Amino acid sequence: MSEEQTDVLITGAGLAGLTAGMFLAQQGVSVLVVERHPGTSLHPRASGQTPRTMELYRWAGIDGEVLGVSKRASQGLRITIASSLGGQVFHRILEDMSELDLSAATGVPWGMAGQDVVEPILLARAQKFGAQVRFSTTLVSFEQDDDGVTAELSDGRRIRAKYLVAADGGRSGIREQLGIPVDGIGAIGHSIGVVFEADLGDRLTPDVTDLYYLQNPRFTGALVNTDVPGRYVFATDYHPERGETADDYPHERLVELIRVATDLPELEPEIRWTGAWEMAARVARRFRSGRVFLAGDAAKVTPPTGGMGGNTAVGDGHDLAWKLAAVLRGEAGPGLLDTYDAERRPIAQLVVNTSLHNAKQRMAPELDLSGVGEPVDQTALTLGFRYRSTAVRTEDDDARPTENPNQPSGRPGFRAPHVPIVVDGVPKSTVDLLGRGWVLLANGPQWTSAAREVSASTGVPLTCLEVGTDFGDPEALFAARYGLEPGGMSLIRPDGIVAWRTTGPIEDPAGRLWDVLGDLLSR
Ligand SMILES: Cc1cc2nc3c(=O)[nH]c(=O)nc-3n(C[C@H](O)[C@H](O)[C@H](O)COP(=O)(O)OP(=O)(O)OC[C@H]3O[C@@H](n4cnc5c(N)ncnc54)[C@H](O)[C@@H]3O)c2cc1C
C-alpha cells in the first residue's frame, strides 16, 4: 500500500477541523483534512460567532464573508422562554444585543451565522490556502510512534503525518482509542432536531436571531429562525429513560409538535432534516496524547445554552494551528505543544460549567449542579479569558479566571486590549496589527532594533510596532490600556494573547527578549 505524507492529518471537517486546517495551511503547513460525510454540515447547529471568533476569522480574511451570509448579524439576538411562539412568555433572557455589547473591547462585531453557512466559507479559505480536504473519507485506524502517526483511511490510503488532530466530534473514536477518560455530569437531555421550511408569518421577528426555549405541556424544546428565510430549527426533548427512542418521533408527530410550538394548527412544514442529539457536559481529562490532539467536541461537549460549543471549537482549532506551525517550522520546541492542554482545558471547563448553569435557568430547573463549578460572566469568558502556561510570563496570580474585557488590564495571559488606532490615515483596531506572527507593541523607540535582532537570530517572525510612529493613537488610550509607561512594551503571541510585558524601559532589551522568547517557545 502506498503511503502519503503530510505534516498534520485532521480527522473531521467540522468547525474545529476546518479552522485548524485553514490556519495551518495559511502558515504554509501541509495539512490533510478527512471527513466521513460527503460535505459540510446541513444543520445550522452552532449559530453565532463571538467577537473573539470573528477576530480569528479576520486574521484569515473571512470575517466580512461570515457577516455577509447572515442578514441577522447586525440586528441582534432575542432569547425568550415561553409556552409557544404565540403563548405565554415566562421570561425574556435577552431583548437585543445591547447586553452583549462588546464594542468597547474589540473592533470586531458579533456574527450570527449558522454552521451550515459558515463551514463552506472555512472550507473554501482552507483550500485556497492549500489545505487538502477529502470528504466521504473516514479515518479507520491509526497508530502513533515517537516520530509520527500512521493512519488508514476508508479509501484504502495510508497516511503518514507528524501530528494528528482529532476533531472528530463528541463521540470521538480517536479519543476512545487513546483511552482518554472524560469527566462531567454526562447526558442532561436528549432531543430530536428538525430543520423545516414554512411560512410562520410574523411569529418570529425578521432579521433577528429569535430564539425561543419552549416549555409546553406537550413538550420541552426550542425553536429558532436561520439565515435562510423561511427555514427554522425546531427541537423537542425525548426521554430514553422512559423507554422512548427517536423512532417514536416520526415526521407526523414532529409536524404536530411544530404546529403546537408555533400556534399554527394548519401549518404544513416541509421537513428537510431530522436527527437525534444528546445534550451533555463532558471534558476530556487530557487534550493530548503524544502526537495526537483533541479539539472541539472531541475535547469537550457542552450544552448549547450559551452558544459556546462552536466558538470553543474554533478557538481550539486556531490554538493548535499556531502552536503546531511554530513547532513544525522549528521556531518552537515541542514543549510549546503542552500549553495547548494547559490553556484550552480550563477554558473548556468554564464553558461547560457556565452552559450548565444556563441550561438549568432556561430549560432544566431540576438539574442537580451541586458538583459543578461556578459559572462565569459570559462576556468575560468571550474576551476576558485568561491563559496560564509556560507560553505566558504571568505577572501576578490573582487566581481569577477572567477579567472584565471592557476594563482590560493588559496583563500577560489576557487578550491584547483593543485600542482604536490609525494606520496610514485609516481607522483600525490594534487587533488588526495582530494574528500573523509575534508582535511587539512598544511605547518608545528602544525596542525596534532589539526585535529585529532577536527575530534575525531566532528565525521567529517578530514585528515591532511603535505607537506614534507605526500607528496613531488618536484617543491616547494605548499606554493606559496596555499598562505601559514610556519605554515599556507588550509582547503579543500569534493568537493575540499578551505573553510578556515590561511596563518601562529595561537594560539589555535584546538579551532579555531573546531569553524570554526562548522560554515562551520552549526552545
Ligand atoms: C443538532 C445539534 C445542534 C447544535 N446546536 C448548537 C448550538 O445551538 N450552539 C452551539 O454552540 N453548539 C451547538 N451544537 C454543537 C456544535 O455544533 C458543536 O459544538 C460544534 O459543531 C463542534 O464542532 P467540531 O468540529 O468539534 O465537531 P463536529 O461539528 O461534530 O464535527 C466532527 C466531524 O468529524 C467527522 N468524523 C467523526 N469521525 C470521523 C472519522 N473517523 N473519520 C472522518 N470524519 C469523522 C464527523 O462526521 C463530523 O463532521 C449543536 C450540535 C448538534 C448536533
The ligand as an ORCA input file, in Angstrom:
! r2SCAN-3c Opt
* xyz 0 1
  C     -28.234     19.109     16.414
  C     -27.154     19.950     17.022
  C     -27.438     21.237     17.422
  C     -26.448     22.038     17.992
  N     -26.740     23.294     18.359
  C     -25.750     24.085     18.866
  C     -25.983     25.436     19.201
  O     -27.088     25.928     19.077
  N     -24.931     26.175     19.687
  C     -23.661     25.628     19.843
  O     -22.711     26.327     20.249
  N     -23.437     24.359     19.551
  C     -24.439     23.582     19.047
  N     -24.169     22.318     18.724
  C     -22.832     21.829     18.953
  C     -21.909     22.344     17.883
  O     -22.443     22.013     16.647
  C     -20.558     21.699     18.121
  O     -20.042     22.201     19.344
  C     -19.596     22.013     17.016
  O     -20.108     21.506     15.812
  C     -18.276     21.350     17.325
  O     -17.510     21.281     16.182
  P     -16.492     20.101     15.991
  O     -15.757     20.443     14.758
  O     -15.731     19.880     17.223
  O     -17.369     18.793     15.820
  P     -18.407     18.387     14.695
  O     -19.050     19.560     14.078
  O     -19.274     17.354     15.320
  O     -17.506     17.733     13.577
  C     -16.896     16.478     13.750
  C     -16.787     15.865     12.369
  O     -15.952     14.719     12.439
  C     -16.442     13.784     11.498
  N     -15.898     12.460     11.863
  C     -16.098     11.784     13.006
  N     -15.373     10.640     12.991
  C     -14.701     10.621     11.823
  C     -13.779      9.708     11.233
  N     -13.378      8.579     11.876
  N     -13.271      9.977     10.002
  C     -13.649     11.123      9.348
  N     -14.524     12.018      9.859
  C     -15.042     11.775     11.091
  C     -17.941     13.900     11.641
  O     -18.605     13.397     10.501
  C     -18.122     15.385     11.832
  O     -18.401     16.056     10.617
  C     -25.141     21.511     18.168
  C     -24.861     20.201     17.758
  C     -25.842     19.435     17.188
  C     -25.501     18.028     16.747
*
